[in-house]
Amino acid sequence: MKMAKATESVAAATGNKYYGAKGFGAIGAFFGNYVNFTGRSTRREYWWWTLWYAIISLIAMIGFIIVTVGSVVNWSKLDDLSQFTGKSVIPLLIVVGVFLLFALAVLLPGLSLTIRRFRDAGVPWWVYVILLVIEAFASIVFGDESNTALFISAAVGITCFVIEALPSKDIPE
């Protein structure tokens, strides 16, 4: 499957050779721009990747639940801990390991995509960094479980959502 690329003039103006990717192309654009913190990304490119990430995460979560339930059922059949073997833990560790590797693999590209999306919406990239610092500061000062920290975290999330949903600014000529 060939991934559509932006025209040379659009790619040069936006700093993103996959500008406007959609469908499965959004996955390729996501990983193809994994360290592109200078370009721009359209809403379509951002939300297509978000959809694929949600689907992949849902599948991973279902797999995790199935493996966890299977492990618990195996453990419940034991008469005592002397019968415990690693066979029931290995699938659980494999699923957790794969999930952690996936999370690490998408961390940097996800950060760069969000920064490109902010820039494409006309918001400076450093606003995202300030929002993350505010959220972290609130968690540290008020504690993760406090209503104040949860309110600030929700406000930061809503702010990011609104910015990510803004339309693209005109491409410079």
KOLPAFI-478449 format. One record per residue: x, y, z of N, C-alpha, C, CB in turn; chain; residue number from 0. Coordinates in steps of 0.001 Angstrom, whole numbers. Last residue first. Glycine has a CB too. Layout:
REM KOLPAFI-478449
  n_east n_north    n_up ca_east ca_north   ca_up  c_east c_north    c_up cb_east cb_north   cb_up ch   i
       X       Y       Z       X        Y       Z       X       Y       Z       X        Y       Z  A NUM
...
//
This chain:
REM KOLPAFI-478449
  n_east n_north    n_up ca_east ca_north   ca_up  c_east c_north    c_up cb_east cb_north   cb_up ch   i
    2522   30718    1598    2908    30522     186    4390   30748     -10    2117    31464    -730  A 172
    1417   28949    4447    2140    30073    3855    2583   29766    2432    3349    30432    4707  A 171
   -1842   27786    4791    -464    27394    4523     244   28602    3900    -394    26129    3576  A 170
   -4000   28978    7366   -3605    28925    5951   -2139   28572    5810   -3886    30261    5260  A 169
   -4483   26733   10116   -4237    28083    9592   -3815   27916    8130   -3125    28860   10441  A 168
   -7005   24306   10649   -5653    24653   10241   -5589   26102    9787   -5171    23723    9126  A 167
   -9331   24615   13414   -8977    24411   12006   -7547   24845   11725   -9938    25176   11099  A 166
   -9074   22883   16574   -9121    24127   15791   -8772   23849   14337   -8154    25183   16377  A 165
   -8668   20629   18010   -9844    20638   17136   -9944   21919   16304  -11106    20471   17968  A 164
   -6523   21221   19597   -6334    20186   18583   -7502   20129   17599   -6155    18831   19250  A 163
   -7767   23076   21311   -6699    23518   20402   -6507   22509   19276   -5371    23717   21172  A 162
   -9558   21364   22648  -10056    22501   21870   -9003   22969   20874  -10460    23660   22800  A 161
   -7757   19583   23898   -8752    19091   22945   -9252   20221   22051   -9932    18442   23686  A 160
   -6380   21341   25621   -5664    20645   24545   -6634   20153   23478   -4857    19462   25109  A 159
   -8547   22049   27295   -7818    23075   26533   -7072   22446   25366   -6829    23835   27445  A 158
   -9179   19575   28410  -10174    20258   27569   -9501   21326   26711  -11285    20896   28441  A 157
   -6783   19108   29843   -7238    18183   28802   -8232   18819   27852   -7856    16964   29427  A 156
   -6829   21264   31645   -5724    21143   30685   -6139   20231   29535   -4442    20595   31378  A 155
   -9153   20595   33065   -9083    21870   32338   -7972   21848   31297   -8860    23035   33315  A 154
   -8362   18157   34205   -9480    18184   33257   -9454   19464   32425  -10823    18064   34003  A 153
   -6305   19107   35870   -6002    18132   34823   -7105   18107   33766   -5819    16731   35431  A 152
   -7809   20730   37575   -6773    21342   36727   -6417   20401   35581   -5503    21683   37561  A 151
   -9404   18730   38777  -10025    19839   38046   -9025   20483   37094  -10577    20891   39024  A 150
   -7430   17183   40018   -8280    16585   38989   -8971   17654   38143   -9325    15672   39632  A 149
   -6412   19064   41840   -5530    18519   40797   -6355   17889   39671   -4558    17470   41400  A 148
   -8766   19428   43377   -8128    20568   42697   -7248   20071   41560   -7289    21412   43694  A 147
   -9263   16931   44473  -10228    17495   43527   -9620   18647   42744  -11484    17968   44260  A 146
   -6446   14705   44649   -7216    15852   45132   -8157   16375   44046   -6273    16972   45599  A 145
   -4796   12676   43795   -6199    12348   44056   -7047   13541   44494   -6272    11287   45103  A 144
   -2197   13703   43556   -2892    13140   42388   -4390   12966   42592   -2291    11811   42035  A 143
   -1524   16840   45114   -1663    15385   45191   -2520   14877   44044   -2273    14964   46540  A 142
    -922   19503   44914   -2202    19137   45513   -2378   17634   45712   -3316    19654   44663  A 141
    1737   19514   43864    1348    20391   44963     101   19892   45673    1119    21795   44453  A 140
    1731   17541   41818    2743    17526   42878    2266   18317   44092    4074    18101   42362  A 139
    -422   18251   40220    -366    16908   40806     613   16850   41970      26    15880   39746  A 138
     331   20846   39474    -895    20646   40257    -895   19271   40923   -2141    20799   39358  A 137
    2612   20254   37947    2726    21068   39164    1505   20868   40068    2880    22565   38800  A 136
    1459   18893   35787    2402    18203   36672    2535   18938   38004    3780    18078   35997  A 135
    -113   21002   34705    -738    19752   35145     168   18991   36120   -1067    18865   33930  A 134
    1881   22877   34081     793    23225   35004     152   21961   35563    -273    24096   34293  A 133
    3329   21395   32187    3973    21805   33444    2911   22163   34485    4926    23013   33206  A 132
    1445   21173   30134    1945    19962   30791    2594   20289   32135    2953    19241   29884  A 131
    1167   23905   29464      13    23139   29952     450   21866   30670    -921    22784   28789  A 130
    3767   24434   28543    3260    25123   29734    2060   24379   30312    2873    26578   29397  A 129
    3755   22819   26245    4702    22545   27323    4232   23201   28622    6114    23045   26945  A 128
    1792   24146   24761    1591    22751   25157    2510   22394   26324    1846    21802   23961  A 127
    3052   26564   24343    1809    26557   25119    1527   25132   25602     612    27100   24267  A 126
    5132   26069   22627    5457    26177   24046    4202   26251   24925    6325    27402   24283  A 125
    4076   26214   20067    4356    24911   20654    4577   24989   22154    5562    24298   19995  A 124
    1406   28570   19531    2831    28248   19689    3042   26933   20430    3545    29371   20431  A 123
   -1246   27959   17332    -883    28107   18737     601   27741   18870   -1790    27201   19667  A 122
   -2221   27368   14841   -1815    28746   15102   -1452   29018   16545   -2899    29668   14697  A 121
   -2635   24812   14175   -3821    25547   14617   -3488   27006   14948   -4441    24862   15840  A 120
     -54   24000   13727    -946    24109   12573   -2214   24887   12915   -1313    22720   12055  A 119
     900   23881   16369    1472    24863   15439     539   25075   14240    2872    24401   14956  A 118
    -623   21728   17325    -741    23043   17949    -260   24119   16980      66    23100   19269  A 117
     425   19742   15617   -1005    20102   15553   -1260   21459   16200   -1867    19023   16244  A 116
    3080   19589   16448    2786    20011   15065    1328   20438   14930    3096    18868   14067  A 115
    2597   18662   19058    3237    19969   18869    2989   20477   17452    4759    19881   19150  A 114
    1479   16171   18445     704    17166   19191    1290   18559   19010     657    16804   20682  A 113
    3640   14947   17147    2387    15178   16424    1544   16238   17129    1590    13866   16294  A 112
    5526   14800   19224    5814    15636   18055    4549   15925   17250    6857    14958   17162  A 111
    4182   13031   20964    4538    14375   21413    4797   15297   20225    5772    14324   22323  A 110
    4087   10776   19319    2847    11404   19800    3083   12826   20265    2243    10590   20934  A 109
    6808   10120   18971    6012    10552   17820    4707   11232   18228    5707     9365   16933  A 108
    7390    9520   21771    8035    10633   21066    7258   11063   19820    9453    10244   20673  A 107
    5509    7288   22236    5653     8459   23107    6233    9660   22365    6538     8118   24297  A 106
    5400    4951   20822    4549     6051   20350    4698    7322   21179    3104     5618   20359  A 105
    7164    3239   22146    7363     3483   20718    6551    4677   20215    6992     2242   19925  A 104
    6082    3067   24712    7362     3756   24517    7588    4124   23053    8514     2881   25014  A 103
    3784    1586   24077    3661     2906   24697    4953    3709   24540    3303     2767   26185  A 102
    4975    -768   23109    4148       55   22224    4025    1471   22774    2751     -572   22047  A 101
    6202   -1660   25470    7019    -1345   24290    6251    -463   23307    7472    -2639   23590  A 100
    3897   -2082   27041    4887    -1071   27434    5792    -683   26266    5737    -1586   28598  A  99
    2693   -4179   25568    1975    -2921   25774    2950   -1804   26156     895    -3087   26866  A  98
    4651   -6152   25827    4302    -5646   24498    3600   -4294   24614    3402    -6656   23749  A  97
    4557   -6519   28654    5788    -6092   27973    5521   -5501   26598    6740    -7262   27839  A  96
    1946   -7447   29008    2361    -6192   29641    3613   -5645   28962    2616    -6400   31150  A  95
    2156   -9865   27562    1176    -8838   27167    1558   -7484   27751    -248    -9231   27629  A  94
    4191  -11160   29051    4374   -10885   27620    3429   -9776   27169    4136   -12165   26781  A  93
    3011  -11415   31565    4222   -10604   31414    4479  -10244   29953    5430   -11346   31986  A  92
     930  -13171   30890     629   -11857   31456    1828  -10921   31297     240   -11984   32947  A  91
    2334  -15465   30079    1491   -14730   29124    1157  -13313   29599     200   -15497   28878  A  90
    3719  -16017   32638    4441   -15668   31410    3538  -14960   30385    5042   -16929   30786  A  89
    2037  -16944   34610    2492   -15556   34689    3118  -15110   33369    3499   -15388   35835  A  88
    1570  -19587   34242     400   -18708   34254     784  -17236   34296    -483   -19035   35439  A  87
    4151  -20663   34360    3357   -20797   33141    2169  -19840   33105    2865   -22218   33003  A  86
    5499  -20658   36729    5559   -19436   35933    4703  -19482   34682    6968   -19158   35548  A  85
    3433  -22196   39233    4525   -22211   38249    4462  -20915   37450    4429   -23465   37298  A  84
    2392  -23439   42336    2472   -22280   41446    3676  -22406   40510    2564   -20971   42265  A  83
    2345  -25322   44253    1968   -25765   42907    2092  -24644   41878     541   -26299   42913  A  82
    2820  -23952   46548    3887   -24845   46084    3597  -25362   44671    4055   -26030   47057  A  81
     540  -22614   47293    1517   -21902   46468    2643  -22799   45965    2104   -20758   47249  A  80
   -2211  -24919   46888   -1298   -24096   47693    -241  -23503   46762    -626   -24940   48844  A  79
   -4060  -25553   44940   -4368   -25882   46337   -3475  -25099   47290   -4206   -27390   46585  A  78
   -5190  -23645   42181   -4079   -24147   42984   -4545  -24442   44404   -2918   -23136   42999  A  77
   -7167  -22400   40825   -7212   -23867   40842   -6111  -24481   41707   -7099   -24401   39426  A  76
   -6550  -19755   40777   -7627   -20180   41688   -7725  -21698   41784   -8967   -19609   41225  A  75
   -4658  -19590   38769   -4219   -19442   40160   -5286  -19949   41123   -3886   -17970   40468  A  74
   -6308  -19840   36512   -5269   -20841   36780   -4818  -20786   38238   -4064   -20627   35849  A  73
   -7796  -17495   36820   -8486   -18791   36851   -7474  -19899   37138   -9228   -19062   35503  A  72
   -5751  -15636   36494   -6451   -15703   37780   -7184  -17041   37904   -7450   -14519   37926  A  71
   -5081  -16098   33792   -4093   -16309   34849   -4754  -16467   36208   -3104   -15153   34887  A  70
   -7498  -15374   32512   -6961   -16733   32383   -5948  -17057   33468   -6320   -16915   31023  A  69
   -7590  -12681   33212   -8645   -13592   33692   -8155  -15038   33607   -9959   -13412   32861  A  68
   -5282  -11822   31804   -5380   -11676   33267   -6420  -12622   33840   -5729   -10229   33644  A  67
   -5976  -12364   29159   -4820   -13039   29748   -4871  -12965   31273   -3511   -12418   29228  A  66
   -8220  -10659   28905   -8336   -12102   28652   -7196  -12854   29317   -8347   -12392   27139  A  65
   -7054   -8145   29437   -8135    -8658   30291   -8266  -10169   30135   -9475    -7969   29949  A  64
   -5236   -7959   27305   -4764    -7924   28688   -5806   -8511   29636   -4425    -6487   29101  A  63
   -7007   -7921   25126   -6025    -9000   25277   -5500   -9090   26696   -4867    -8798   24318  A  62
   -8289   -5503   25686   -9073    -6737   25663   -8144   -7947   25829   -9885    -6848   24340  A  61
   -6093   -3776   25391   -6768    -3882   26688   -7606   -5155   26756   -7655    -2648   26939  A  60
   -5491   -4086   22687   -4499    -4454   23698   -5149   -4641   25058   -3402    -3392   23784  A  59
   -7841   -3053   21584   -7475    -4444   21322   -6472   -4931   22367   -6888    -4595   19898  A  58
   -7593    -416   22517   -8748    -1236   22894   -8445   -2717   22702   -9986     -839   22071  A  57
   -5253     412   21212   -5298      353   22679   -6453    -511   23172   -5420     1761   23263  A  56
   -6115     336   18554   -5007     -528   18979   -5009    -682   20495   -3650       45   18501  A  55
   -8128    2329   18707   -8458      959   18302   -7384     -16   18768   -8624      873   16774  A  54
   -6609    4579   19460   -7704     4111   20317   -8073    2667   19987   -8938     5020   20160  A  53
   -4893    4781   17248   -4331     4550   18579   -5403    4012   19529   -3721     5853   19143  A  52
   -6734    5381   15244   -5971     4140   15177   -5374    3794   16536   -4863     4249   14126  A  51
   -7658    7907   16226   -8582     6785   16040   -7826    5461   16025   -9381     6954   14735  A  50
   -5279    9365   16133   -5954     9180   17412   -6941    8018   17335   -6677    10468   17829  A  49
   -4818    9433   13360   -3897     8699   14220   -4551    8420   15571   -2582     9488   14408  A  48
   -7034   10992   12674   -6929     9637   12141   -5967    8825   13004   -6457     9659   10662  A  47
   -6411   13386   14017   -7535    12584   14490   -7551   11195   13883   -8831    13281   14185  A  46
   -4088   14272   12598   -4075    14072   14047   -5190   13125   14481   -4214    15416   14773  A  45
   -4990   14483    9942   -3841    13633   10262   -3831   13289   11760   -2517    14337    9859  A  44
   -7088   16353   10333   -7353    15024    9783   -6217   14067   10136   -7538    15096    8253  A  43
   -5777   18619   11190   -6704    17939   12101   -6916   16509   11639   -8058    18688   12180  A  42
   -2321   18483   10010   -3737    18844    9935   -4550   18128   11001   -4294    18522    8554  A  41
     741   19695   11244     -98    18532   10939   -1557   18951   10982     168    17365   11934  A  40
    4000   21100   10598    2587    21245   10940    1863   19959   10570    1950    22471   10214  A  39
    7378   21016   11944    6364    21142   10901    4970   21383   11447    6354    19914   10052  A  38
    9113   20543   14047    9094    21870   13431    7976   22077   12437   10382    22122   12756  A  37
    9493   18057   14987    8886    18997   15922    8720   20382   15301    9726    19093   17187  A  36
    9744   15038   13990    9494    16312   13311    8740   17239   14266    8685    16096   11986  A  35
   10185   12469   14727   10973    13508   15406   10812   14864   14732   12453    13120   15435  A  34
    8316   11003   13205    8432    10762   14647    9289   11770   15398    8988     9410   14872  A  33
    7115   10902   10728    7428    12217   11295    7770   12127   12775    6258    13169   11096  A  32
    6539    8253   10293    7458     8919    9371    7907   10281    9872    6811     9070    8020  A  31
    4594    7696   12187    5931     7165   12412    6960    7790   11476    5926     5662   12240  A  30
    2491    9250   11016    2821     9351   12439    4252    8885   12684    1834     8521   13288  A  29
    2375    8312    8417    2761     9707    8648    3193    9897   10096    1594    10664    8305  A  28
    1455    5709    8887    2764     5928    8272    3272    7344    8500    2695     5644    6784  A  27
   -1036    6409    9955     -95     5605   10749    1318    5794   10202    -494     4092   10728  A  26
   -2238    7770    7902   -1954     8508    9137    -978    7736   10021   -3256     8789    9908  A  25
   -2801    5877    5999   -1666     6771    5771   -1287    7563    7000   -1971     7714    4650  A  24
   -5179    4770    6734   -3967     4047    7110   -2725    4896    6901   -3852     2756    6315  A  23
   -6667    8014    6945   -6800     6560    6919   -5545    5865    7413   -7123     6091    5519  A  22
   -4456   10650    5797   -5718    10144    6340   -5725    8629    6254   -6936    10742    5583  A  21
   -2374   13593    5814   -2558    12145    5700   -3880   11730    6330   -1388    11391    6366  A  20
   -1641   16271    5847   -3000    15930    5433   -3248   14448    5271   -3311    16606    4160  A  19
    1732   15884    5097     705    16836    5530    -663   16442    4967    1075    18272    5087  A  18
    4050   14474    4825    2802    13721    4868    1619   14598    5250    2921    12571    5842  A  17
    6153   16196    5048    5949    15575    3736    4687   14727    3674    7141    14723    3380  A  16
    6198   19172    6552    5654    17837    6785    5355   17207    5428    4365    17889    7684  A  15
    6522   21897    6393    7563    21127    7062    7133   19704    7348    7961    21799    8343  A  14
    4810   23477    4956    4340    22973    6254    5414   22229    7034    3158    22061    6049  A  13
    6177   24163    2633    5529    25228    3407    5136   24760    4810    4292    25734    2669  A  12
    7043   21669    1676    8032    22696    2020    7415   23767    2920    8605    23342     743  A  11
    4580   20417    1232    5541    19824    2169    6581   20857    2608    6239    18608    1526  A  10
    3544   22105    -738    2856    21999     556    3812   21432    1598    1587    21106     441  A   9
    5425   21633   -2790    5221    22992   -2282    4532   22982    -915    4392    23811   -3279  A   8
    5236   18847   -3227    6499    19443   -2776    6294   20829   -2184    7485    19522   -3930  A   7
    2229   17455   -1803    3005    17982   -2918    4252   18661   -2366    2161    18975   -3773  A   6
    2293   14718     565    1901    16063     171    2734   16497   -1031    2071    17057    1348  A   5
    1681   11290    -244    2516    12347     310    2008   13681    -207    4013    12138     -58  A   4
     114    8256     536      59     9531    -173     934   10553     540   -1398    10041    -278  A   3
    1654    5121     497    1134     6213    1303    1208    7510     501    1918     6340    2634  A   2
     702    2085    -953    1500     3288   -1078     834    4419    -298    1684     3673   -2564  A   1
     838   -1169       0       0        0       0     885    1235       0    -954       -4    1206  A   0
//
